[in-house]
Amino acid sequence: MDGIDMEEAADPIALFGAWMKAAEASEPNDATAVALATATRDGMPSVRMVLMKRADQLGFRFYTNAESEKGVELAENPQAAMCFHWKSLRRQVRVSGSVSEQSAEEADEYFQSRSRLSQLAAAASEQSRVLASREVLEARVKALESEFPGEIPRPEYWKGYLLRPERIEFWKNGAGRMHDRILFSRTAGGWRKERLYP
């Protein structure tokens, strides 16, 4: 199914790529959807779903409004965790590590690849803050649409983030709770691989 055997895999990013490819073929909607957990400076956690936009040897990329709850928490405490759950495959992947902002050029490139309505909504939204009514948001979108009939500039607060994994755990469902769990931990010499009890 994957082309990479979980037991034999030495590179967690390659294994993740194979699992993502399988998920994109089997999940009915948004295989890249992931629960992203952040925390305040004093450790109060919060979690929400985001879309992971790219995974490679550098890490896992996502985009958001830096003035949103998650953006503020990442500025205060630049560590995060992700959990992918692919119900159709009965698999999950947990990732944790440090988070850094991507370059403005990378954020510009991704922002311009989005649909016009998505760009307008991102520019109009004061994400995570109180909104008096849906009509207020719709009016802001219409005003921006008139202001920018051509290309919509990326708002300065709309940024890309890179989660550099320190730990990546792969979980595969097994009969009678005999699940398989493989943990990769980053070390100075590369990835250490261990099997965990289910």
Rosetta blueprint (number, residue, H / E / L):
1 M L
2 D L
3 G L
4 I L
5 D L
6 M L
7 E L
8 E L
9 A L
10 A L
11 D L
12 P H
13 I H
14 A H
15 L H
16 F H
17 G H
18 A H
19 W H
20 M H
21 K H
22 A H
23 A H
24 E H
25 A H
26 S H
27 E L
28 P L
29 N L
30 D L
31 A L
32 T L
33 A E
34 V E
35 A E
36 L E
37 A E
38 T E
39 A E
40 T L
41 R L
42 D L
43 G L
44 M L
45 P E
46 S E
47 V E
48 R E
49 M E
50 V E
51 L E
52 M L
53 K L
54 R E
55 A E
56 D E
57 Q L
58 L L
59 G E
60 F E
61 R E
62 F E
63 Y E
64 T E
65 N E
66 A L
67 E L
68 S L
69 E H
70 K H
71 G H
72 V H
73 E H
74 L H
75 A H
76 E H
77 N L
78 P L
79 Q E
80 A E
81 A E
82 M E
83 C E
84 F E
85 H E
86 W E
87 K L
88 S L
89 L L
90 R L
91 R E
92 Q E
93 V E
94 R E
95 V E
96 S E
97 G E
98 S E
99 V E
100 S E
101 E E
102 Q L
103 S L
104 A H
105 E H
106 E H
107 A H
108 D H
109 E H
110 Y H
111 F H
112 Q H
113 S H
114 R L
115 S L
116 R H
117 L H
118 S H
119 Q H
120 L H
121 A H
122 A H
123 A H
124 A H
125 S L
126 E L
127 Q L
128 S L
129 R L
130 V L
131 L L
132 A L
133 S L
134 R H
135 E H
136 V H
137 L H
138 E H
139 A H
140 R H
141 V H
142 K H
143 A H
144 L H
145 E H
146 S H
147 E H
148 F L
149 P L
150 G L
151 E L
152 I L
153 P L
154 R L
155 P L
156 E L
157 Y L
158 W E
159 K E
160 G E
161 Y E
162 L E
163 L E
164 R E
165 P E
166 E E
167 R E
168 I E
169 E E
170 F E
171 W E
172 K E
173 N L
174 G L
175 A H
176 G H
177 R H
178 M L
179 H L
180 D E
181 R E
182 I E
183 L E
184 F E
185 S E
186 R E
187 T E
188 A L
189 G L
190 G E
191 W E
192 R E
193 K E
194 E E
195 R E
196 L E
197 Y L
198 P L
